[in-house]
Structures are given as structure tokens and as C-alpha cells.
């Protein structure tokens, strides 16, 4: 008998999806373009950099045919800045997500517009096709698959991190613990008065959602049951009050009838 599937994605499934993220590589050998379902990859010509899916970059790294360039947000200085903001600047909120890619407007110097916004000829990019994990990504922000990409690079391309693997591991561990505590605290506001059962998940990553889905769903189910019990008790009390008021009214009319008989009317 097959066991029921868990709700949402598992840890391994989220890591598999994250391998579609684009990363920057420095090829060590020439390689022609490859036809993939997502399109053709750029031809590799050393020492020019190119953006490839994470799974392909890890394969070339294993074959010693390319080196992976870590994204700017994975450097120790960037991670330390994010930890500082998570603990000191915004202790009750998650750090801001990666900003939307923009491009300078040729017709309006000094202004920039979102890529894919307002022009039908532009292709609207969305994860995992944004450059959130390439060398062009901004520092100080976490992408949607930040934890999965960081674990993959530390495990399979630690020599490309500049000898800062232990420091990066420590900062990532601090970041995971801080954000996990915030996720648990945010679940408590689901039943708080005035919150309306709404919790902001802005800036939360894919792996964090997958790991805390069961906990949050359990809290939501418990709050729903408590709210249902309170509502049932309130309705029963209202029904009892209505019945009590009706009996009193009928008794009043009966009393008036008896008094009329006594008076001989």
C-alpha cells in the first residue's frame, strides 16, 4: 500500500528545482552550444564568462572543464551585512528580496525601467531565469533559492569560494537560525486579535517554505478549529437568549389574559 504524499515539495525536490538557476562559469575548455529544453546554451570560449544552469555548471566543474564564479551575495561581507539587517535593523521582518532587473532608458537619461515592463517586445523574466545567482546579481540581497544554491556550491565547488568556506558556512548557519525563529514567531500572529490570520512571507526562500510548511499548516488548522469552536459557542448562546426572550414574551401575554379574566372583561 502506497503511503500518502506529503503536502508541498520535499527537500530534495526543492534542491532539484533550484538546479535550474543560472550561475556564471569561467570555462577552461572550448565547448559548443548545447540544445536544452530552455533553449541553447552560450558557446564556451576561455577565458570569457558565460551563464549556465546550475546543474550543467556543476557537471562541468566535476569534469574540471570550468570554474564557477560565486554570486556576490554569497561573499562573507554580503552575508554578514544581511545577518546584521536580519538581527539589528529589522529583527521582526525578513530581509528584502532580490530587486527586479532593470535597464537604463535610452530615451530618458537618468531613468531606468523594469525588464519586461511596458514593452510588449520584451520577455518578462521570472525565476529561475533571472540573473539572481550570477556574477551580475547585486550583493546584500537573497534570491528565492539562496539556501539550495549556497549548499550546492559549498559542497561541489568549495575551491571556487576563495578559501572562505568555513566563514560562509558559519554565516549561513546564523542566517538559517535567525530566519527560522522569525518563521516560528510569525506563525503565532495567525491567531492574534487584529491580524486577520495574515502573515507576510515577503523575502522567504523556497527551502524555508518547504521546511516550515507542515508547522505553519498545523498552526493554521489549530487556529481554524479554535475559531470554529468559539463561533459554535457564540451561536448556541444567541439561540438560548432568543428562546429565553420568546418564553418571557409568551408568559407576559398569558399574564395579561389571566388579569383580563379576573377583571371580568
N, C-alpha and C positions, 0 to 999 in steps of 0.2 A: 504494500500500500504506500503510495507516494505521500510524502509529507507536504503540508501546505507551504506555499512560497511566502517568504517574509514580505512585508509591505516595503515598497521603495526599492532602491538599489543597494546591493551589498558592497562591502569594502572593495572586493576585487573587481566588481562591475564598474564602480566609480573610477578606480585606477585605470581600467581598460578604456573608458571613455576619455579620460584625461590624456591618453597617448595620442589623441588627435590634435592636441595643442601644438602650435608651431614654435619651434626653437631655432636659434641661429647656430650654424656649424661653420667650421673652417676646414674645408676638405684637404686631405693630404694626397689624394689621387684624383685623377680626372674621372668623371662619371657622367654619362649622357642622361638626358631627361627620361623619367620613368612615367608611364601612363598609370594613374591611380583613379579610383572612383571619384575622388575630389578634384581631379584634374592632373595636369602634368607638373612634375616637379621641376624646378630650375636646374639646368646643367651645372655640374660642379667643376670649377676651374680653380685649382690652387693658385694663389692664396686668397681668392675672393670669397667673401662670406655669402651664405645662402640660408634661406629659411626653409626648414623641412619639418614634417610631422615628428613628434617626439619618438614614436616607435621606430621610424626609419633612422633617425639620428642615433638612437641607442644601438641599432643594428650596425650602423657604420662605425660607431665607437667601439663596439665589441670586435669588429674586424680590423680595427686600427686603420681605418680609412678616412677618419675625420675626428676632429675635436669639437666639443660642444662649448659654446660661449654661454656662461650663466647669465640669466636675466638680471638687470640692475637691482630689482627688488630683493634678490637673494644674497646680495652682499651684506657683510656684517653691519656696516654703518646704516644701511637702509632698514634692516631688521631691528636694530637697536632703536632707531627712530620710531618705528611702528610700535614696538613694545612700550616705549615711553608714552606715546599718544594713547595707547590702549589702557595704560595703568594710571597715568597722571592727568593727561589733558581731558580725555573722555572715558572716565572709569566705568560709566554705565551704558556705553554705546560702543558698537563695533566701528573699526576704522573705515574710512570712506572707500568705496570700491574703485577699481581702476577707471580713470576718466575715459570718456568716449574719444576715439581717434578723431582728430580734426585736421583741416588743411587750410593753408592761407588762401584768401580770396584774391585772385589776380585783379579783379575789377575794383576792389576796395582795399587798398593798402592799409595794414594795421589791423585788419579784421580776419577772423578765421571762422569756418563753418564746419559742422559735423560731416564726416564722410558718409554719404548716402542720404543726407537730409536736404530736401528741396529740389534736387535734380534727379529726374527720372532715369537719366543715363547712368547714374552712379549705382553701384551694387551695395546694398545695405549689408554690412558685415556684422556677424554675431559670433559668439564663442561656438566652436573652438577655432574660428577663422580670423579672429582679431590677433593683433601682434602683442598680446599681453605677456607672453613668455619669451619674446625675442630680445635681442640686444637693444632694440629701439623702444622697448617699454619704459615708462617712467619709473623712477625709484620712489620709494615711500608709499606705494600702494600694493595691495594684494589682489591678484586675479582670482577668478572663480575657482580654478583648480590649483591653487597655490600649494597646498599641502601635498597633493599627489605628485606634482612636478618636482617639488623640492626633494621628496623621498626618492624619486627615480634618479635624479641627478646625483644625490649623495651616495646612493647605492651603486650606480653603474658608471658614474663619471666624477668620482671624488677628486681625481688628479687634475681636473679642469677647474676646480673651485679655488685654486691658488693657495692650497695648504691651509685653508681656514675651515676645514670640515668640522673639527670639534667645536669651534666657536659658533658656527652656523647651527650645528645640532643643538647646542645649549639654548640659543636664541629661539629656535623653532619650538623647542620643548616649553620654554616660558610662554611663548605666544599661544601654543595649543592649550596650556593650562588656564591662562587668563581668559581666553575666549570660551572655553568650556564652562568656566564658572559663570560667565555672563549669560551663556545659553541657559544654564540651570536657573539663574536668578530671573531671567526674563519669563520663564515658564510660570513663576509664582504670580506674575501680574495678570495671568489669564483670569483668575478668579477675584482679582481686586475690584473693589467698587469704583465705578467711573472709567474703567479701562475698556469696557465693552468686549472683552475677550479678544483683544487685538494685540499682537506682538510684532514689532518691527524686526525683520530679518535682513535689513539692508546691510550689505557687506559680508554676509555669511557665505562661507565656501561650500563647495559640493560635498566634500568629505564630512564636514561638520554637520550638514543637513542629514546625511545618510546615517551618521553615528548617533545623532540625537533625535531621530525621527520617532523611535519607539518610546523614548522618555516623554517627548512632547505630546505625542498622541495619547499616552496613558494619562497625562495630566489633563488634557482636554476632555477625555472621556470621563474622568472623575469629576471635573467641574460640571460637565453636562448632567451627570447623574445627580449631583447635589442640587443643581438648579432645578431639575425636574422634580425632585422630592419637595423642595421649598414651594414650587408652584402648585403641586398637588395639595399640600397642606393649606396653602392660602385659599384655594378654591373650595376645599372642604369647609374651611372656616366661614367663607362667604355664604355657602349653601346653608350652614347651620344658622347663621344670622338671619337669612331670608326666611327660613322656616319658623324661627322663633318670632319674627315680626309678624308673619301671617297668622300664627296662633293667637298672638295678642290681639290682632285686629278682630278675628272671629269671636274671641272671648268678649271683646268690647261690644260687638253688635248683640251678642247673646245677653249681655248685661243690660243693654238698653231695652231689649224685648221684655225681660223679666220686670223691669221697672215700669214699663208701659202696662203690663198685665196687672201689676199691683195697683196702679192708679186707675184701672178700670176703663182705659181708653180702647 
